[in-house]
Amino acid sequence: MSLEFLDLSSNKFSGDISHFRSLTFLLELRLWNNSIEIPSSLAPLFNLSKLQNIYADNNMIYNAETEKHSLDTPTFRFRSITLSCSGDGGSFPQSLNHQHDLQYVDLSNINFKGDQFPNWLLENNEKLQKLNLANSSLSGHFQLPSTSRRGLLYLDVSNNSLDGNIPNEIGAKLPSLEQLNMSNNLFSGGIPISIGDMISLEILDLSNNKLSGGIPRHMPMGLLIFDGSNNRLFGDIQSSMENMSHLVTLDLSNNILSGGIPRWVGKMSDLEELVMANNHFEGPIPMEFCKLNRSLQFLDLSANNISGSLPSCFSSSILSHVYLSRNKLKGPITGFFNSSGLVTLDLSNNHLTGSIPNWIGTLFSLSYLLLNNNRFEGGIPIQLCKLNGLSLIDVSNNNLSGTIPPCLMITTLNDSSHAYYGIPYQYGNYRSFSADVPIEVTMKSISYFYKGRVLTYLSGIDLSCNKLTGEIPHHFQYLRDIIVLNFSHNSLIGPIPPALSELYQIESLNLSYNYLSGNIPSQLLGLHFLSSFSVAYNNLSGTTPERTG
């Protein structure tokens, strides 16, 4: 009966939490990762007057509105409570009101059935340091306490249905915040100017809301991560952001921002991720970006109106993902020749000219190469055969000539493509997270966008709409796992190689609009996954074979 500390975590216990009500000397209870039933009221624990900490993540929260208990108000004085990922929570636990020693609350990933935001948690718990209510089915307006809460360091209300404006005085009422996450809600209006008064703020995530207006001139100088993506922000990027010299991640993608890309971005010596896709930025990529060669790993400026040539100084061994598609870039590929860590290079849908450089064969980490819809000339460099980690090659819709290198290698399930897909940041550990950038792939004559882990199962070669000549290679020992193969709209001659039937995983094969001759190999139509096969507009003869599988 004098037990003070009990840890039953990470087992397969079930039953009701009321079994612990007799442990009146209990100070700390650890139950996480079980199947224990915990009423949202926490009433079975009301008489545990010494209980300070309960950690019960990953159990079974249930609604207990009809239950009767001997005590109407709790005698416990919590310091920490975590019930994250515990299912259907019913009503929000009112027993946490006026817990004057409460410092740490994590009620994330619980379905509280559309409860209004519990304003009293901030109002009546003066010592609160961390509050995590992410993905808790909360709605209504977010309201601040009537007086300043200088002790609150972490606030996460993301992935709810909170609406209305973010209160203008948030910076005055919560001046000591280090991490603020209000993403994936329905907030409207502008970004409050007072956020600039949060001098300790390191992480600010306002993404996936309906925020409008410009980026405030005054922003916290100590920010490490600023994510304002997927809103309705407009106007120029304020020059005052130049003082945010410690930024590691800046994501302003999917807004209506305009003007030129600021040169002062080159002064952010710690910048690892710069994501500004799907805006209205114009003008050239500043040469000052060359100063980021020691830090920049992830660059996405796609779907803007960026013009000019590629800076020749893009040459960093740590640069891993580059997305510059759907712009107005021109001239040759002059950078990236020392970027040995490059996994993705997407320069598609621009006005680039010249030849595909031979040094591309030195990018040994390359998985995704997209140069389609440009004006490249010359041949497909044989050096591409040195890249044994390629999953996707798309050089379609150019002016390429010459023959198809028979040694091209394609693989799938390349673990290097997993980099930068949703690494969440945690309290006290500000690991950055990156945009989940889609890559456009044409399958079955339709363009699709694939992203995330789906890409690790996708492999293909698209050489269509060029001026390639010669025969289709007769050996495909390096393409066994390929899913998409498109050689259409070229000037290829000779027979369709029977070896194509060895591509057992292929789903889409397009050889149309060439000068191919001979018969269609019957083995092709026996491929199990082949659902799109086109050889139209060639010089083929014989009878059409029947599908056998």
C-alpha positions as CSV (number, residue, x, y, z in Angstrom):
1,M,0.0,0.0,0.0
2,S,3.0,2.3,0.4
3,L,4.0,1.9,-3.3
4,E,5.1,5.2,-4.8
5,F,6.3,4.2,-8.3
6,L,4.7,1.7,-10.6
7,D,5.8,1.0,-14.2
8,L,3.8,-1.6,-16.2
9,S,4.5,-0.1,-19.6
10,S,5.0,-1.9,-22.9
11,N,3.1,-5.1,-22.0
12,K,-0.3,-6.6,-23.0
13,F,-2.2,-5.7,-19.8
14,S,-6.0,-5.0,-20.1
15,G,-8.7,-4.3,-17.6
16,D,-9.9,-1.1,-15.8
17,I,-7.7,1.6,-14.3
18,S,-9.8,1.5,-11.2
19,H,-7.6,-1.3,-9.9
20,F,-5.0,1.3,-8.9
21,R,-7.4,3.4,-6.8
22,S,-6.2,1.8,-3.5
23,L,-2.5,2.8,-4.1
24,T,-2.9,6.0,-2.1
25,F,0.8,6.7,-1.8
26,L,1.4,6.5,-5.5
27,L,3.5,9.3,-7.0
28,E,4.0,8.1,-10.5
29,L,2.2,5.6,-12.7
30,R,3.5,4.4,-16.1
31,L,1.1,2.4,-18.2
32,W,1.9,3.3,-21.8
33,N,1.6,0.7,-24.6
34,N,-1.0,-1.6,-23.1
35,S,-4.8,-2.1,-23.5
36,I,-5.9,-0.7,-20.2
37,E,-9.3,1.0,-20.2
38,I,-9.1,4.6,-18.9
39,P,-12.2,6.8,-18.5
40,S,-11.8,10.3,-20.0
41,S,-13.0,11.7,-16.6
42,L,-10.0,10.0,-14.8
43,A,-12.5,9.6,-11.9
44,P,-11.0,6.3,-10.6
45,L,-7.8,8.2,-9.7
46,F,-9.6,11.1,-7.9
47,N,-8.6,9.8,-4.4
48,L,-4.9,9.4,-5.2
49,S,-3.9,12.7,-3.5
50,K,-0.2,12.2,-4.0
51,L,-0.3,11.2,-7.7
52,Q,1.9,13.6,-9.7
53,N,2.7,11.9,-13.0
54,I,0.7,9.5,-15.2
55,Y,2.1,8.3,-18.5
56,A,-0.5,6.2,-20.3
57,D,-0.1,6.7,-24.0
58,N,-1.4,4.0,-26.3
59,N,-4.1,2.5,-24.2
60,M,-8.0,2.7,-24.5
61,I,-9.7,5.9,-23.5
62,Y,-13.4,5.8,-23.3
63,N,-16.3,8.1,-22.4
64,A,-17.5,7.7,-18.8
65,E,-20.2,10.4,-18.5
66,T,-22.7,8.1,-16.8
67,E,-20.3,6.6,-14.2
68,K,-20.8,7.4,-10.5
69,H,-17.9,7.9,-8.2
70,S,-17.5,8.7,-4.5
71,L,-15.5,11.8,-5.2
72,D,-16.8,14.6,-7.5
73,T,-13.5,16.5,-7.6
74,P,-10.0,15.0,-7.8
75,T,-7.5,15.2,-5.0
76,F,-4.5,14.5,-7.2
77,R,-2.2,17.3,-8.2
78,F,-0.7,16.4,-11.5
79,R,2.5,17.6,-12.9
80,S,2.5,15.5,-16.0
81,I,-0.1,13.6,-17.9
82,T,0.2,11.9,-21.3
83,L,-2.6,9.9,-22.8
84,S,-1.6,10.2,-26.5
85,C,-2.9,7.8,-29.2
86,S,-5.6,6.3,-27.0
87,G,-8.6,6.2,-29.3
88,D,-12.1,7.6,-28.6
89,G,-11.8,10.0,-25.7
90,G,-15.4,11.1,-25.3
91,S,-15.5,14.4,-23.5
92,F,-12.4,16.4,-22.7
93,P,-11.1,15.7,-19.1
94,Q,-12.5,18.5,-17.0
95,S,-10.5,17.1,-14.0
96,L,-7.4,18.9,-15.4
97,N,-9.0,22.2,-14.6
98,H,-7.2,24.2,-11.8
99,Q,-4.3,21.8,-11.6
100,H,-2.0,24.4,-10.3
101,D,1.2,22.2,-10.5
102,L,0.4,21.0,-14.0
103,Q,3.4,21.4,-16.3
104,Y,3.2,18.8,-19.1
105,V,0.0,17.7,-20.9
106,D,-0.1,15.5,-24.0
107,L,-3.7,14.6,-25.1
108,S,-2.8,14.3,-28.8
109,N,-4.3,11.8,-31.2
110,I,-7.5,11.3,-29.2
111,N,-11.0,11.7,-30.6
112,F,-12.7,14.1,-28.3
113,K,-15.8,14.2,-30.5
114,G,-15.6,17.7,-31.8
115,D,-15.2,19.4,-28.4
116,Q,-14.5,23.1,-28.4
117,F,-10.9,24.2,-27.7
118,P,-10.4,23.9,-23.9
119,N,-9.5,27.6,-23.2
120,W,-9.5,26.9,-19.5
121,L,-6.4,24.7,-19.8
122,L,-4.3,27.8,-20.5
123,E,-6.4,30.1,-18.3
124,N,-6.4,28.1,-15.1
125,N,-3.1,26.1,-15.1
126,E,-0.5,28.8,-14.5
127,K,2.6,26.5,-14.5
128,L,1.9,24.8,-17.8
129,Q,5.1,24.4,-19.9
130,K,4.0,22.0,-22.6
131,L,0.6,21.5,-24.1
132,N,0.1,19.0,-27.0
133,L,-3.5,18.8,-28.4
134,A,-2.6,17.7,-31.9
135,N,-5.2,15.7,-33.8
136,S,-7.7,15.7,-30.9
137,S,-10.9,16.6,-33.0
138,L,-11.1,20.1,-31.5
139,S,-13.1,22.8,-33.1
140,G,-14.1,26.4,-32.5
141,H,-11.9,29.4,-31.9
142,F,-8.5,29.3,-30.3
143,Q,-8.5,31.7,-27.3
144,L,-5.7,33.0,-25.2
145,P,-5.6,33.3,-21.4
146,S,-6.5,36.6,-19.9
147,T,-3.0,37.1,-18.4
148,S,0.4,36.3,-19.8
149,R,1.7,32.7,-19.5
150,R,5.5,33.2,-19.5
151,G,6.1,29.6,-18.5
152,L,4.6,28.0,-21.6
153,L,7.3,26.8,-23.9
154,Y,5.6,24.4,-26.3
155,L,2.1,24.5,-27.8
156,D,0.8,22.1,-30.5
157,V,-2.8,22.4,-31.7
158,S,-2.2,21.1,-35.2
159,N,-4.5,18.7,-37.1
160,N,-7.8,20.0,-35.6
161,S,-10.7,22.0,-37.0
162,L,-9.9,25.3,-35.2
163,D,-11.1,28.3,-37.1
164,G,-11.3,32.1,-37.0
165,N,-8.2,34.4,-36.7
166,I,-5.1,33.6,-34.7
167,P,-5.4,36.2,-31.9
168,N,-3.4,39.3,-32.5
169,E,-2.0,39.4,-29.0
170,I,-0.6,35.8,-29.1
171,G,3.0,37.2,-28.8
172,A,2.1,39.2,-25.7
173,K,0.2,36.4,-24.0
174,L,2.6,33.6,-24.8
175,P,6.0,35.4,-25.0
176,S,8.3,32.5,-24.0
177,L,7.2,29.9,-26.6
178,E,10.0,28.0,-28.2
179,Q,7.8,25.8,-30.5
180,L,4.3,26.7,-31.9
181,N,2.5,24.4,-34.2
182,M,-1.0,25.5,-35.5
183,S,-0.8,23.7,-38.8
184,N,-3.7,21.8,-40.5
185,N,-6.6,23.8,-39.1
186,L,-9.0,26.3,-40.6
187,F,-7.4,29.5,-39.4
188,S,-8.0,32.6,-41.5
189,G,-6.8,36.2,-41.4
190,G,-3.2,37.3,-41.3
191,I,-0.2,36.1,-39.4
192,P,-0.2,38.2,-36.2
193,I,2.5,40.8,-36.0
194,S,3.1,40.0,-32.3
195,I,4.6,36.7,-33.2
196,G,7.7,38.7,-33.8
197,D,7.9,39.4,-30.1
198,M,8.4,35.8,-29.3
199,I,12.2,36.1,-28.9
200,S,12.7,32.5,-27.9
201,L,10.6,31.0,-30.7
202,E,12.6,28.4,-32.7
203,I,9.8,26.5,-34.6
204,L,6.8,28.1,-36.2
205,D,4.4,25.9,-38.2
206,L,1.4,27.7,-39.6
207,S,1.0,25.5,-42.7
208,N,-2.2,24.1,-44.3
209,N,-4.6,26.8,-43.1
210,K,-6.4,29.7,-44.9
211,L,-4.1,32.5,-43.8
212,S,-3.8,35.5,-46.1
213,G,-1.9,38.8,-46.2
214,G,1.8,39.2,-46.2
215,I,4.6,37.8,-44.1
216,P,5.0,40.2,-41.2
217,R,8.0,42.5,-41.3
218,H,8.9,41.6,-37.8
219,M,9.6,37.9,-37.3
220,P,11.6,36.1,-34.5
221,M,15.3,36.3,-35.2
222,G,16.0,33.0,-33.6
223,L,13.7,30.9,-35.8
224,L,15.1,27.6,-36.9
225,I,12.0,26.3,-38.8
226,F,9.4,28.5,-40.4
227,D,6.6,26.7,-42.3
228,G,4.0,28.9,-43.9
229,S,3.1,26.6,-46.8
230,N,-0.3,25.9,-48.2
231,N,-2.0,29.1,-47.3
232,R,-3.0,32.2,-49.2
233,L,-0.1,34.5,-48.4
234,F,0.8,37.1,-51.0
235,G,3.2,39.9,-51.7
236,D,7.0,40.1,-51.5
237,I,9.1,38.3,-49.0
238,Q,10.0,41.1,-46.5
239,S,13.7,42.1,-46.4
240,S,13.4,42.0,-42.6
241,M,13.6,38.2,-42.8
242,E,17.2,38.8,-43.6
243,N,17.8,38.8,-39.9
244,M,16.6,35.3,-39.5
245,S,20.1,34.0,-40.0
246,H,19.7,30.8,-38.0
247,L,17.0,29.3,-40.2
248,V,17.4,25.6,-41.0
249,T,14.1,25.1,-42.8
250,L,12.1,27.7,-44.7
251,D,8.9,26.5,-46.4
252,L,6.7,29.0,-48.2
253,S,5.3,26.8,-50.9
254,N,1.8,26.8,-52.3
255,N,1.0,30.4,-51.7
256,I,0.6,33.5,-53.9
257,L,3.9,35.1,-53.1
258,S,5.6,37.2,-55.8
259,G,8.6,39.3,-56.6
260,G,12.1,38.1,-56.9
261,I,13.9,35.5,-54.8
262,P,15.8,37.5,-52.3
263,R,19.5,37.6,-52.6
264,W,19.9,37.7,-48.8
265,V,18.8,34.1,-48.6
266,G,22.5,33.4,-49.4
267,K,23.3,34.8,-45.9
268,M,21.5,32.0,-44.1
269,S,24.5,29.9,-43.6
270,D,22.6,27.2,-41.7
271,L,19.8,26.8,-44.3
272,E,19.3,23.1,-45.1
273,E,15.9,23.2,-46.7
274,L,14.4,25.9,-48.9
275,V,11.0,25.2,-50.3
276,M,9.2,28.0,-52.3
277,A,7.3,26.0,-54.9
278,N,4.0,26.9,-56.5
279,N,4.1,30.7,-56.1
280,H,4.6,33.6,-58.5
281,F,8.3,34.2,-58.0
282,E,10.2,35.6,-61.0
283,G,13.6,36.6,-62.1
284,P,16.8,34.6,-61.8
285,I,18.1,32.3,-59.1
286,P,20.5,34.7,-57.2
287,M,24.2,33.9,-57.5
288,E,24.3,34.4,-53.7
289,F,22.8,30.9,-53.4
290,C,26.4,29.7,-54.1
291,K,27.1,30.6,-50.4
292,L,24.8,27.8,-49.3
293,N,26.9,25.0,-50.7
294,R,28.0,24.0,-47.2
295,S,24.5,23.7,-45.8
296,L,21.7,23.3,-48.4
297,Q,20.4,19.8,-48.9
298,F,16.9,20.3,-50.2
299,L,15.9,22.9,-52.8
300,D,12.4,23.2,-54.3
301,L,11.6,26.3,-56.4
302,S,9.3,24.4,-58.9
303,A,6.2,25.9,-60.5
304,N,7.2,29.6,-60.5
305,N,8.2,32.0,-63.2
306,I,11.9,31.8,-62.5
307,S,14.0,32.7,-65.6
308,G,17.7,33.0,-66.5
309,S,20.3,30.3,-66.4
310,L,21.3,27.8,-63.7
311,P,24.0,29.2,-61.4
312,S,27.2,27.3,-62.3
313,C,28.1,27.2,-58.6
314,F,25.5,24.6,-57.6
315,S,28.2,22.1,-56.7
316,S,27.8,20.7,-53.2
317,S,28.4,17.1,-52.1
318,I,25.5,17.4,-49.5
319,L,22.9,18.7,-51.9
320,S,20.5,15.8,-52.2
321,H,17.1,16.9,-53.7
322,V,16.7,19.6,-56.4
323,Y,13.3,20.5,-57.8
324,L,13.3,23.3,-60.4
325,S,10.6,22.1,-62.8
326,R,7.9,24.2,-64.4
327,N,9.9,27.4,-64.7
328,K,11.4,29.4,-67.5
329,L,15.1,28.5,-67.0
330,K,17.3,28.5,-70.1
331,G,20.8,27.7,-71.2
332,P,22.8,24.6,-70.4
333,I,23.2,22.5,-67.3
334,T,26.2,24.2,-65.7
335,G,26.0,23.2,-62.1
336,F,25.7,20.1,-60.0
337,F,28.9,18.5,-61.4
338,N,30.3,17.8,-57.9
339,S,27.0,17.0,-56.2
340,S,27.8,13.4,-55.5
341,G,25.0,13.1,-52.9
342,L,22.3,14.2,-55.3
343,V,19.3,11.8,-55.2
344,T,16.7,13.8,-57.2
345,L,17.4,16.2,-60.0
346,D,14.2,17.6,-61.6
347,L,14.8,20.2,-64.2
348,S,11.7,19.3,-66.3
349,N,9.4,21.7,-68.1
350,N,11.9,24.6,-68.7
351,H,13.7,26.0,-71.7
352,L,17.1,24.4,-71.1
353,T,19.4,23.8,-74.1
354,G,22.7,22.1,-74.9
355,S,23.5,18.5,-74.3
356,I,23.1,16.3,-71.3
357,P,26.6,16.6,-69.7
358,N,28.8,13.5,-69.5
359,W,29.7,14.3,-65.9
360,I,26.2,13.3,-64.9
361,G,27.6,9.8,-64.7
362,T,29.5,10.9,-61.5
363,L,26.3,11.5,-59.6
364,F,26.4,8.0,-58.0
365,S,23.5,8.6,-55.6
366,L,21.1,9.7,-58.3
367,S,17.7,8.0,-58.2
368,Y,15.4,10.3,-60.1
369,L,16.6,12.2,-63.2
370,L,13.9,14.3,-64.9
371,L,15.0,16.5,-67.8
372,N,11.9,16.2,-69.9
373,N,10.1,19.0,-71.8
374,N,13.2,21.0,-72.5
375,R,15.3,21.6,-75.7
376,F,18.3,19.3,-75.1
377,E,20.2,18.0,-78.1
378,G,22.8,15.4,-78.8
379,G,22.9,11.8,-77.6
380,I,21.9,10.1,-74.3
381,P,25.3,10.0,-72.6
382,I,26.7,6.5,-72.1
383,Q,27.9,7.6,-68.7
384,L,24.3,7.2,-67.4
385,C,25.1,3.5,-67.4
386,K,27.4,4.1,-64.4
387,L,24.4,5.0,-62.2
388,N,23.3,1.7,-60.8
389,G,20.8,3.3,-58.4
390,L,18.6,5.0,-60.9
391,S,14.8,4.4,-60.5
392,L,13.4,6.9,-63.0
393,I,14.8,8.5,-66.2
394,D,12.6,10.9,-68.1
395,V,14.2,12.8,-71.0
396,S,11.1,12.9,-73.1
397,N,10.1,15.8,-75.3
398,N,13.5,17.1,-76.2
399,N,15.6,17.0,-79.4
400,L,17.8,14.1,-78.5
401,S,19.4,12.0,-81.2
402,G,21.6,8.9,-81.6
403,T,20.9,5.4,-80.3
404,I,19.6,4.1,-77.0
405,P,22.4,2.9,-74.7
406,P,21.9,-0.8,-74.1
407,C,23.5,-0.6,-70.6
408,L,21.0,1.6,-68.8
409,M,20.3,0.3,-65.3
410,I,17.0,0.8,-63.4
411,T,16.3,-0.3,-59.9
412,T,13.4,0.0,-57.4
413,L,13.1,0.1,-53.7
414,N,16.0,2.6,-53.4
415,D,16.2,3.5,-49.7
416,S,17.9,6.8,-50.6
417,S,14.6,8.1,-51.8
418,H,13.2,7.9,-48.3
419,A,15.2,10.9,-47.2
420,Y,13.1,13.9,-46.4
421,Y,9.7,12.3,-46.1
422,G,8.0,13.6,-43.0
423,I,10.5,13.6,-40.1
424,P,8.4,15.2,-37.3
425,Y,10.0,17.6,-34.9
426,Q,9.6,16.8,-31.2
427,Y,9.8,18.9,-28.1
428,G,13.4,19.5,-27.3
429,N,14.5,18.0,-30.6
430,Y,13.9,20.4,-33.5
431,R,14.6,17.9,-36.3
432,S,13.3,19.5,-39.5
433,F,10.8,18.0,-41.8
434,S,10.5,18.4,-45.6
435,A,7.9,18.9,-48.2
436,D,6.6,15.7,-49.8
437,V,7.4,16.8,-53.4
438,P,5.4,15.0,-56.2
439,I,7.2,13.8,-59.3
440,E,5.3,13.7,-62.6
441,V,5.3,10.4,-64.4
442,T,3.5,9.4,-67.6
443,M,1.9,6.0,-67.5
444,K,-0.6,4.7,-70.0
445,S,-0.6,8.0,-71.9
446,I,-1.7,9.9,-68.8
447,S,0.5,12.0,-66.5
448,Y,0.3,11.2,-62.8
449,F,2.0,12.8,-59.8
450,Y,3.6,10.4,-57.4
451,K,5.3,11.2,-54.1
452,G,6.5,9.9,-50.8
453,R,7.1,6.2,-50.4
454,V,5.0,5.4,-53.5
455,L,8.0,6.5,-55.5
456,T,10.1,3.7,-54.0
457,Y,7.9,1.2,-55.9
458,L,8.0,3.1,-59.2
459,S,10.6,2.7,-61.9
460,G,10.8,3.7,-65.5
461,I,12.5,5.1,-68.6
462,D,10.8,7.6,-70.8
463,L,12.7,8.5,-74.0
464,S,9.6,9.5,-76.0
465,C,9.2,12.4,-78.3
466,N,12.8,12.8,-79.4
467,K,14.8,11.9,-82.6
468,L,16.4,8.7,-81.5
469,T,17.4,6.2,-84.2
470,G,18.7,2.7,-84.4
471,E,17.2,-0.5,-83.0
472,I,15.8,-1.1,-79.5
473,P,18.5,-2.9,-77.5
474,H,18.0,-6.6,-77.5
475,H,19.1,-7.3,-73.9
476,F,17.4,-6.0,-70.8
477,Q,19.3,-7.7,-68.0
478,Y,19.5,-4.3,-66.2
479,L,15.8,-3.5,-66.4
480,R,14.2,-6.6,-64.8
481,D,12.1,-4.6,-62.3
482,I,11.0,-1.7,-64.6
483,I,7.4,-0.7,-64.5
484,V,7.2,2.0,-67.3
485,L,9.0,1.9,-70.6
486,N,8.2,4.5,-73.3
487,F,10.2,4.7,-76.5
488,S,7.4,6.2,-78.6
489,H,7.5,9.1,-81.1
490,N,11.1,8.5,-82.3
491,S,12.7,7.1,-85.4
492,L,13.6,3.6,-84.1
493,I,13.9,0.7,-86.6
494,G,14.2,-3.0,-86.6
495,P,12.2,-5.7,-84.7
496,I,10.6,-5.6,-81.3
497,P,13.0,-7.6,-79.2
498,P,11.5,-10.8,-77.7
499,A,13.7,-10.0,-74.6
500,L,11.1,-7.4,-73.7
501,S,9.0,-10.3,-72.4
502,E,11.7,-10.7,-69.6
503,L,10.4,-7.5,-68.0
504,Y,8.1,-9.4,-65.7
505,Q,7.1,-6.3,-63.6
506,I,6.2,-4.0,-66.5
507,E,2.8,-2.4,-66.5
508,S,3.1,0.2,-69.4
509,L,5.0,-0.3,-72.6
510,N,4.7,2.2,-75.4
511,L,6.6,1.7,-78.7
512,S,4.2,3.6,-81.0
513,Y,5.1,6.1,-83.7
514,N,8.4,4.6,-84.8
515,Y,9.5,2.6,-87.8
516,L,9.6,-0.8,-86.2
517,S,9.2,-3.8,-88.4
518,G,8.6,-7.5,-88.1
519,N,6.1,-9.4,-85.9
520,I,4.9,-8.6,-82.4
521,P,6.5,-11.2,-80.1
522,S,3.6,-13.3,-78.7
523,Q,5.5,-13.6,-75.4
524,L,4.8,-9.9,-74.7
525,L,1.1,-10.4,-74.3
526,G,1.7,-13.1,-71.6
527,L,3.2,-10.6,-69.2
528,H,1.1,-10.7,-66.1
529,F,1.2,-7.0,-65.1
530,L,1.2,-5.5,-68.6
531,S,-2.0,-3.4,-68.8
532,S,-1.0,-0.8,-71.4
533,F,0.7,-1.9,-74.6
534,S,0.9,0.3,-77.7
535,V,2.8,-0.4,-81.0
536,A,0.6,1.8,-83.2
537,Y,1.9,3.6,-86.2
538,N,4.9,1.4,-87.1
539,N,5.7,-0.9,-90.0
540,L,4.8,-4.1,-88.2
541,S,3.5,-7.2,-90.1
542,G,1.9,-10.5,-89.4
543,T,-1.1,-11.3,-87.3
544,T,-1.9,-9.7,-83.9
545,P,-1.1,-12.3,-81.2
546,E,-3.7,-13.2,-78.6
547,R,-3.2,-12.5,-75.0
548,T,-2.4,-15.6,-73.1
549,G,-2.5,-14.4,-69.5
